[in-house]
Amino acid sequence: MRIYFAPMEGFTDGVFRRVHRRMFPGVKKYFMPFISPSASLAFTKREMEDLSPAMNAGVPAVPQVLARHADYFLGAARMLRDMGYPEVNLNLGCPSGTVTGKGKGAGFLRDTEGLARFLDAVFARSPLPISVKSRIGMESEEEWPRVLSVLTRYPFTEWLLHPRTGKEQYRGTPRRSCYRQAASCAPFPVLYNGDLFTASDAWDFLLSESCAPGLVLGRGILTNPALAREISGGEPLTLPELAAFHDALLREYLSIWPESAAVGRMHALLQYFSFSLEFPAPLLRAAKRVTALEAYTDGAAALFAQSALKRPPRFIPPI
């Protein structure tokens, strides 16, 4: 069973990947938040640090590229090959309006003819094996037959399918019928991504969808970092583990970032961790309200000390 960690911009950076890999087994690949190359292949300092082999030492990390121009994708793939990465992932799934408005991510699925020309050029010259992460379309499920027809023509190594449209973002119910169709006709493995937030969710899915070779989890692992371990038959998350994970992340961020940046990142992560906790709401608000390091660490310590762990820990999507 393959369990992959989906890329989550602003959360699953190199620090998070390294610490999670060290503390929680079960994830076979960590897909990295996308880079979006231009003709100059100019990336920010933080993007280059996140891509560096040192940042990803010991982590089976897969870089993801968001592109609409074949030459830009190929330039990034050559750079990643030279950095030592063995594969690259094509992002056809990002639903953000700033991305889809440029015809990238899920927005590229509107133009399947253009996508086919892009893939013709990319596969003719790619220096690395390519996997793909996609939605079933951008605007509606009516686009799905065209998307399926195009993507199954090419020799992807894997397809990570989130069976919603880009327009839906994370609302509504994933269309498992589309997943089954892809898994049954694609000449490569198709892994499922979408709304599996507990081990029971995953086991129920795998029982009903016997064709699934693996799962791609995102918000579920951010909420419960032991989720992949538990799905694989290991022990469920404990409260001391979650607190230790929080503290290890904070130490690592403080070693490379200013205090304000490290505390800001922990505020964001704490929002996901809080879904695993039974706690008085004022404790979370207090920890997230402060920006000074000492006040934050005191607030986070109080939150973990005075909370109990939910059974099971579960991300709750916004309504």
C-alpha positions as a printed NumPy array, in Angstrom:
array([[  0.   ,   0.   ,   0.   ],
       [  1.428,   3.342,  -1.067],
       [  0.628,   6.285,   1.187],
       [  1.779,   9.663,  -0.088],
       [  1.712,  13.076,   1.581],
       [  0.037,  15.671,  -0.627],
       [  1.707,  19.069,  -1.055],
       [  0.234,  21.802,   1.127],
       [  1.544,  25.288,   0.389],
       [  2.644,  27.085,   3.536],
       [  2.743,  23.913,   5.622],
       [  4.66 ,  20.948,   4.183],
       [  8.012,  22.614,   3.61 ],
       [ 11.411,  20.999,   4.047],
       [ 11.443,  21.417,   7.815],
       [  8.044,  19.816,   8.167],
       [  8.974,  16.948,   5.83 ],
       [ 12.217,  16.166,   7.666],
       [ 10.713,  16.254,  11.154],
       [  7.652,  14.263,  10.12 ],
       [  9.787,  11.64 ,   8.396],
       [ 11.94 ,  11.28 ,  11.51 ],
       [  9.023,  10.91 ,  13.927],
       [  6.217,   9.194,  12.014],
       [  6.731,   6.255,   9.632],
       [  4.297,   5.229,   6.922],
       [  4.631,   7.87 ,   4.183],
       [  6.29 ,   6.519,   1.05 ],
       [  6.617,   9.852,  -0.797],
       [  6.296,  13.498,   0.17 ],
       [  5.111,  15.665,  -2.715],
       [  6.521,  19.159,  -2.394],
       [  4.559,  22.408,  -2.823],
       [  4.816,  23.472,  -6.444],
       [  7.362,  25.7  ,  -8.093],
       [  6.232,  27.742, -11.094],
       [  9.158,  28.259, -13.488],
       [  9.637,  31.112, -15.905],
       [ 11.974,  31.273, -18.903],
       [ 14.811,  32.436, -16.618],
       [ 14.271,  29.658, -14.039],
       [ 14.526,  32.334, -11.356],
       [ 13.154,  31.146,  -8.019],
       [ 12.993,  32.797,  -4.627],
       [ 15.627,  32.132,  -2.002],
       [ 13.094,  30.246,   0.09 ],
       [ 12.037,  28.077,  -2.888],
       [ 15.661,  27.162,  -3.617],
       [ 16.301,  26.379,   0.044],
       [ 13.243,  24.137,   0.124],
       [ 14.438,  22.299,  -3.   ],
       [ 18.004,  21.866,  -1.789],
       [ 19.224,  18.296,  -1.21 ],
       [ 20.373,  19.293,   2.292],
       [ 16.867,  20.402,   3.261],
       [ 15.457,  17.074,   2.067],
       [ 18.157,  14.74 ,   3.342],
       [ 16.67 ,  11.354,   4.129],
       [ 13.237,  12.327,   2.802],
       [ 11.704,  10.692,  -0.329],
       [ 10.622,  14.113,  -1.612],
       [  9.123,  14.647,  -5.071],
       [  9.209,  18.192,  -6.505],
       [  6.083,  19.454,  -8.201],
       [  6.086,  21.835, -11.169],
       [  3.25 ,  24.15 , -12.169],
       [  3.65 ,  25.202, -15.795],
       [  1.801,  25.859, -19.003],
       [  4.805,  26.215, -21.317],
       [  6.672,  23.01 , -22.15 ],
       [ 10.062,  24.735, -22.259],
       [  9.556,  26.14 , -18.762],
       [  8.615,  22.695, -17.438],
       [ 11.575,  21.067, -19.17 ],
       [ 13.995,  23.692, -17.863],
       [ 12.792,  23.062, -14.329],
       [ 12.994,  19.285, -14.847],
       [ 16.616,  19.578, -15.992],
       [ 17.445,  21.702, -12.941],
       [ 15.784,  19.164, -10.642],
       [ 17.613,  16.279, -12.32 ],
       [ 20.917,  18.077, -11.746],
       [ 19.988,  18.502,  -8.067],
       [ 19.598,  14.722,  -7.815],
       [ 15.83 ,  14.254,  -7.906],
       [ 14.753,  11.005,  -9.608],
       [ 11.268,  12.184, -10.702],
       [  9.056,  15.227, -11.093],
       [  5.328,  15.76 , -10.637],
       [  3.148,  17.868, -12.947],
       [  0.534,  19.948, -11.13 ],
       [ -2.823,  19.929, -12.942],
       [ -4.779,  20.128,  -9.712],
       [ -4.238,  23.454,  -7.964],
       [ -7.671,  25.149,  -7.717],
       [ -6.477,  28.584,  -6.571],
       [ -7.982,  31.401,  -8.605],
       [ -4.621,  33.123,  -9.01 ],
       [ -3.317,  29.918, -10.622],
       [ -6.31 ,  28.788, -12.675],
       [ -6.843,  32.307, -14.006],
       [ -3.494,  31.962, -15.794],
       [ -4.523,  28.632, -17.298],
       [ -2.275,  26.656, -14.964],
       [ -3.031,  23.913, -12.448],
       [ -6.635,  22.785, -12.736],
       [ -7.161,  25.694, -15.126],
       [ -5.109,  23.848, -17.762],
       [ -7.819,  21.156, -17.834],
       [-10.149,  23.589, -19.633],
       [ -7.898,  23.35 , -22.703],
       [ -7.333,  19.657, -23.332],
       [ -6.047,  20.269, -26.874],
       [ -3.441,  22.671, -25.539],
       [ -2.656,  20.242, -22.734],
       [ -2.052,  17.463, -25.277],
       [  0.389,  19.68 , -27.218],
       [  2.166,  20.522, -23.959],
       [  2.458,  16.841, -23.013],
       [  3.665,  15.878, -26.497],
       [  6.538,  18.333, -26.14 ],
       [  7.296,  17.46 , -22.524],
       [  7.414,  13.696, -22.989],
       [  9.535,  14.031, -26.115],
       [ 12.363,  15.644, -24.129],
       [ 11.852,  15.156, -20.4  ],
       [ 15.047,  14.289, -18.524],
       [ 13.016,  12.75 , -15.66 ],
       [ 10.074,  10.364, -15.228],
       [  6.853,  12.337, -14.728],
       [  3.856,  11.721, -12.493],
       [  0.746,  13.904, -12.534],
       [ -1.647,  15.27 ,  -9.908],
       [ -4.979,  16.446, -11.275],
       [ -8.637,  17.224, -10.776],
       [-11.394,  15.803, -13.007],
       [-11.852,  19.141, -14.751],
       [-11.992,  22.824, -14.023],
       [-15.624,  23.911, -14.368],
       [-17.739,  20.76 , -14.359],
       [-17.728,  16.975, -14.515],
       [-18.616,  17.252, -18.217],
       [-14.913,  17.936, -18.851],
       [-13.903,  14.605, -17.33 ],
       [-14.131,  12.382, -20.445],
       [-11.751,  14.707, -22.316],
       [ -9.369,  14.931, -19.364],
       [ -9.372,  11.146, -18.964],
       [ -8.757,  10.627, -22.691],
       [ -5.778,  12.985, -22.754],
       [ -4.03 ,  11.927, -19.564],
       [ -4.231,   8.198, -20.273],
       [ -2.377,   8.658, -23.597],
       [  0.941,   9.499, -21.962],
       [  3.486,   7.407, -20.03 ],
       [  3.078,   8.948, -16.594],
       [  4.591,   6.919, -13.797],
       [  1.57 ,   7.592, -11.552],
       [ -1.59 ,   9.658, -11.433],
       [ -2.656,  11.281,  -8.152],
       [ -6.346,  12.   ,  -8.729],
       [ -8.509,  14.308,  -6.628],
       [-11.97 ,  13.65 ,  -8.109],
       [-13.424,  17.121,  -7.718],
       [-13.387,  19.977, -10.214],
       [-11.133,  22.957,  -9.731],
       [-14.189,  25.19 ,  -9.33 ],
       [-15.388,  23.098,  -6.389],
       [-12.043,  23.535,  -4.624],
       [-12.635,  21.345,  -1.526],
       [-16.417,  21.626,  -1.378],
       [-18.923,  18.91 ,  -2.145],
       [-18.265,  15.196,  -2.361],
       [-15.39 ,  13.64 ,  -4.337],
       [-16.695,  11.627,  -7.297],
       [-15.454,   8.136,  -6.648],
       [-17.039,   6.924,  -9.886],
       [-14.522,   9.08 , -11.786],
       [-11.703,   7.618,  -9.723],
       [-12.867,   4.071, -10.521],
       [-13.016,   4.886, -14.205],
       [ -9.482,   6.25 , -14.203],
       [ -8.103,   3.359, -12.156],
       [ -9.694,   0.823, -14.473],
       [ -8.455,   2.252, -17.764],
       [ -5.169,   4.057, -17.059],
       [ -2.013,   2.163, -18.074],
       [ -0.293,   3.317, -14.87 ],
       [ -1.237,   3.345, -11.162],
       [ -3.914,   5.848, -10.1  ],
       [ -3.821,   6.872,  -6.443],
       [ -6.832,   8.412,  -4.703],
       [ -6.842,  11.811,  -3.006],
       [ -9.819,  13.379,  -1.26 ],
       [-11.506,  13.562,   2.155],
       [ -9.92 ,  10.585,   3.902],
       [ -9.313,  12.02 ,   7.361],
       [ -9.125,   8.971,   9.663],
       [ -7.764,   5.449,   9.48 ],
       [-11.351,   4.156,   9.367],
       [-12.078,   6.427,   6.394],
       [ -9.064,   4.97 ,   4.604],
       [ -9.846,   1.339,   5.448],
       [-13.457,   1.73 ,   4.354],
       [-12.322,   3.295,   1.091],
       [ -9.803,   0.531,   0.402],
       [-12.414,  -2.148,   1.094],
       [-14.857,  -0.559,  -1.336],
       [-12.292,   0.421,  -3.968],
       [-10.15 ,  -2.667,  -4.321],
       [ -8.547,  -1.215,  -7.456],
       [ -6.755,   1.493,  -5.45 ],
       [ -2.974,   0.985,  -5.286],
       [ -2.554,   3.76 ,  -2.764],
       [ -3.753,   6.935,  -1.104],
       [ -2.667,  10.564,  -1.136],
       [ -3.38 ,  12.309,   2.173],
       [ -3.048,  15.993,   3.013],
       [ -5.226,  17.669,   5.609],
       [ -5.67 ,  14.359,   7.417],
       [ -1.939,  14.063,   8.119],
       [ -1.609,  17.727,   9.064],
       [ -4.275,  17.101,  11.698],
       [ -3.014,  13.662,  12.754],
       [  0.679,  13.221,  11.879],
       [  0.477,   9.492,  12.757],
       [ -2.322,   8.822,  10.266],
       [ -0.182,   6.982,   7.69 ],
       [  1.321,   4.825,  10.425],
       [ -2.111,   3.943,  11.756],
       [ -3.522,   3.116,   8.308],
       [ -0.548,   0.777,   7.826],
       [ -1.398,  -1.102,  11.026],
       [  0.72 ,   0.846,  13.499],
       [ -0.2  ,   2.581,  16.73 ],
       [ -2.537,   5.569,  16.736],
       [ -1.379,   9.046,  17.672],
       [ -0.761,   9.899,  21.333],
       [ -0.965,  13.329,  22.934],
       [  2.715,  13.302,  24.041],
       [  3.707,  12.509,  20.438],
       [  1.718,  15.429,  19.078],
       [  3.231,  17.794,  21.639],
       [  6.735,  16.487,  20.869],
       [  6.119,  16.946,  17.135],
       [  5.015,  20.535,  17.733],
       [  8.111,  21.245,  19.829],
       [ 10.496,  19.633,  17.33 ],
       [  9.041,  21.69 ,  14.496],
       [  9.377,  24.896,  16.487],
       [ 13.03 ,  24.14 ,  17.305],
       [ 13.819,  23.457,  13.638],
       [ 12.102,  26.625,  12.42 ],
       [ 13.92 ,  28.698,  15.048],
       [ 17.234,  27.339,  13.781],
       [ 16.692,  28.865,  10.326],
       [ 14.086,  31.646,  10.671],
       [ 13.597,  34.736,  12.832],
       [ 11.431,  34.176,  15.898],
       [  8.473,  36.042,  14.407],
       [  8.461,  33.863,  11.278],
       [  8.799,  30.639,  13.28 ],
       [  5.935,  31.587,  15.605],
       [  3.797,  32.592,  12.624],
       [  4.287,  29.186,  11.02 ],
       [  3.436,  27.447,  14.282],
       [  0.223,  29.478,  14.562],
       [ -0.849,  28.058,  11.204],
       [  0.119,  24.482,  12.085],
       [ -1.561,  24.712,  15.485],
       [ -4.874,  25.336,  13.747],
       [ -4.609,  21.874,  12.144],
       [ -3.28 ,  20.195,  15.295],
       [ -6.231,  21.621,  17.211],
       [ -8.613,  19.334,  15.318],
       [ -6.954,  16.459,  17.216],
       [ -7.579,  18.012,  20.606],
       [-10.394,  18.29 ,  23.09 ],
       [ -9.617,  21.565,  24.802],
       [-11.101,  24.79 ,  26.151],
       [-11.284,  27.08 ,  23.116],
       [ -9.677,  30.006,  24.989],
       [ -6.403,  28.036,  25.191],
       [ -6.082,  27.89 ,  21.407],
       [ -7.028,  31.542,  21.028],
       [ -4.462,  32.51 ,  23.648],
       [ -1.659,  30.578,  21.934],
       [ -2.51 ,  32.04 ,  18.525],
       [ -2.909,  35.606,  19.791],
       [  0.681,  36.067,  21.015],
       [  3.685,  36.702,  18.768],
       [  6.569,  36.759,  21.244],
       [  8.364,  33.425,  21.422],
       [  8.25 ,  32.962,  25.205],
       [  4.566,  33.815,  25.397],
       [  3.808,  31.491,  22.502],
       [  5.701,  28.527,  23.971],
       [  3.928,  29.047,  27.31 ],
       [  0.555,  29.172,  25.541],
       [  1.236,  26.071,  23.445],
       [  2.482,  24.169,  26.495],
       [ -0.718,  25.035,  28.365],
       [ -2.816,  23.927,  25.395],
       [ -1.216,  20.485,  25.246],
       [ -1.066,  20.077,  29.035],
       [ -4.749,  20.852,  29.549],
       [ -6.142,  19.035,  26.501],
       [ -7.139,  15.48 ,  25.764],
       [ -6.751,  13.732,  22.433],
       [ -9.873,  13.165,  20.361],
       [-10.634,   9.586,  19.328],
       [-10.225,   9.51 ,  16.462],
       [ -8.367,  12.71 ,  15.61 ],
       [-10.175,  14.095,  12.58 ],
       [ -9.94 ,  17.152,  10.359],
       [-13.313,  18.862,  10.031],
       [-13.777,  20.634,   6.685],
       [-15.3  ,  24.109,   6.84 ],
       [-18.951,  24.3  ,   5.823]])
